[in-house]
Amino acid sequence: QVQFVESGGGLVQPGGSLRLSCAAVGTAFSIYGLGWYRQAPGKQRDLVARISNGGNTNYADSVKGRFTISRDNAKNTMYLQMNSLKPEDTAVYYCNVDPPVRLWWGQGTQVTVSS
C-alpha cells in the first residue's frame, strides 16, 4: 500500500517562506513523476508544481518564480520551497504522483498566510 505523508505547513505572514516535505512509503518513488497540489476552502484541488522522474519541473502560473519543487529519490522525499507567500496561497497542500492516484492522497498539510 502506498502512502504519502506531508509536513512542514503552518502559519506565516505575507512575504514569508515555508518548506514542505512529502515522504512516500510503499512505492518505488523514483520511477514516478510527482506533484504538489493544493485545495483552498470551497475550491477544487489544483496542481501547483510537478517534477518528472528525470527532474524536469513545471509550475502553475500563480506560483511561478516563488515556489521551487525538488526531490531526493534516495530519501523517498519531495520538497516544495515556498517564498514570497501571499494570502491567496492559503490552502491544504498535498502530494501525490502526477497524474494523481485517488487512493494515494494523504492528509495534507495546512498552510495559512495571514498577518
N, C-alpha and C positions, 0 to 999 in steps of 0.2 A: 504494500500500500504506500502510495506517495503522499507526503505531507510537506507543505511549505509553512514556515514559521517566520513571520515578520516581526521586527523590533526596531526601536530607535525613535519612535514618534514622541510627540509631546507638545507642550505649549511654547510658542516662540513669538517674539514681537516682529512686526513687519520689518523687512530688511535683514532678518536673522537667517541662520543656517541650521540645518539638521542633516544627519546622515542616517539613512535607513539601511537595515540589513535584512537579508532574506536567506534563511537556511533551508536546504532541501534534504529530505530524508526519504530513502526508499527508491531512489531512481538514479540512473546513470546521468548525472547532472550535465556533464559536458556535451552530450550529444544534442541537447535541445537549444533552440532559440528561446529566450526568456523575455518576460516583460514585467514592468511595473504598471499597475492600474490604480485608479482612484475613483472613489464614489462619494460625492457630496450629498447631503440630505436632500431627498426628493429628486435626485438626478440619477441617470444611468451610470454604470461603471464604464469608465473610458480608459483606453491605453494612454499612458503618459510617456513611456520610453520603452524601447526594445533593444535587445542586443542579440546578435546571431551567435551560433556556436563558434563562428570564426572571429567574433569580436566586433563586427560592424554594428553601428548604432544608428538609431533614428529617434526623433523626439516629436512630441506634439508641438505645434506652433506656440502654444501658450507657455511652454516651459523651456523652449529652445534658448540656449545661451545662459540659462540659470541652473539647470539640472544636468547632472552627469551620471550616467549608468555605467557600471563596471561589474566584472565577475571574476571570481577566483575559483577555478574549477577544482584545484587541489583541495580547497576547503568546502566545496559544495555550497558556496555562498555568493550571493549577488548583492550589490550595493546601489543606493541612489543618494548621491550628494546633492542636496538642495540648498542653493544660495539665493540671496535676494528674495526671500519668501514674501508672498503677498497674501492678504486676507482671502482672496479667491483660491488659494492653494489649500485651504482648509477642507479636509476630507479624510476618509479612511483609505489608507494605502494598502494595496495587496500585491503579491507577486504570484506569478504562475508561468507556465510555458506560453509561448506565442506561436500559434493561437492558443487561447486558454482551454484547459480541460475542466469541465464543470465540477467534477468530483474532487479536484485537487485544490480548490480555493481554501485558504487558511482563514484565520480570524481577522487578519489585517492589523494595522497599527494606526492609531488616530493621530493626525497632525492638525493642530489648531494654530492659526496665525492671527494674533489679536494683540492689541495694545491694552 
